Structures are given as C-alpha cells and as structure tokens.
Amino acid sequence: MAGLTLQTDDPGSPEARELIEQLDRYHEGLYPPESNHLLSVAALREPNVTFITARLDERVVGCGAFVSHGGYAEIKRMFVLPELRGRKIGRRILEELESRARAAGLQHALLETGIHQPEAIACYQRAGYQRCGPFGKYLEDPLSIFMQKTLE
C-alpha cells in the first residue's frame, strides 16, 4: 500500500497509547477479563519486546509486537483501525514482526487469539500459521485459539 511505513515505536507515545486503548476496548467487548491476555504499555517497553506501528501518510493506523521468549517469538498487540481493515495492513505488520524475529534468531512464532475474531484468524492462516495447543503460561481456554509458524 502506497504511503504505508512500518517502524519501531514507543508504545507509550500518545498515538500508540490511543491504538492500544482502542484494542483494549475492542477485546473487552468480546471476551471476559480472564480470557483477555493483553500486555500493558509497561510490559511492551521491556527489552525483550519489539513494538512497531504502521503509519499511513504519517497517521498511526496499526500496531503489533513480539515478545522474545528465547526460542520463539510471541506475537502480541496486533491491531489495525477498523476503518482501514481489509487493506492488508495487518498482514504487513505481521510480516515485519516475523522478519525482525527471524533476524533476532528466533525460529518460531506463536500467538493466542480469540474465537470471536474470524478476520484475525484468517489473516494468520493465510500467513501460514497453524493451530497448536497452549504454550508458555497459557492454559486451555474455550475462547482462545493458539497458533504457530516456523520462521525460515
């Protein structure tokens, strides 16, 4: 998409915080608190986290992150403004996160998403993610879907 740039960003910047707050409200409308596995801005600022934003003509329109867990990257905080969905911005963010994880020597990308987000699930499947079981500190949750991909 012309005019779209992806860059490392501070999750505490006003623009990024606004996106994160929108994402939180979105998730809160879909899932109960125990099924929301959201990272705070403080957690997104940890040294093992890479946080990026997507800008369209200088406006922040999406974000995503990955947490390095040593052997794998956990994809977190994927979000695109609702009015801009369907333009492959989420796919570009995901590709950038995967590229950076690969460059950091991580061999796998894993993620947790919710059953009420069919567009996100479809995006991940198109990108080569396959369902798997819970990982890390996650427990089975009927509202969660766990996915993984080998980064080559």
Protein Blocks (a to p, Z undefined) as FASTA:
>chain_A
ZZiacddddfkbmklmmmmmmmmmmmmmmpcfklpccddfklmmpmkbccddddeehiaf
bdcddddehjaccdehiacdfklgonlmmmmmmmmmmmmmmmnopabdcddddfklmklm
mmmmmnopacdddehjbccdfkbccdddddZZ
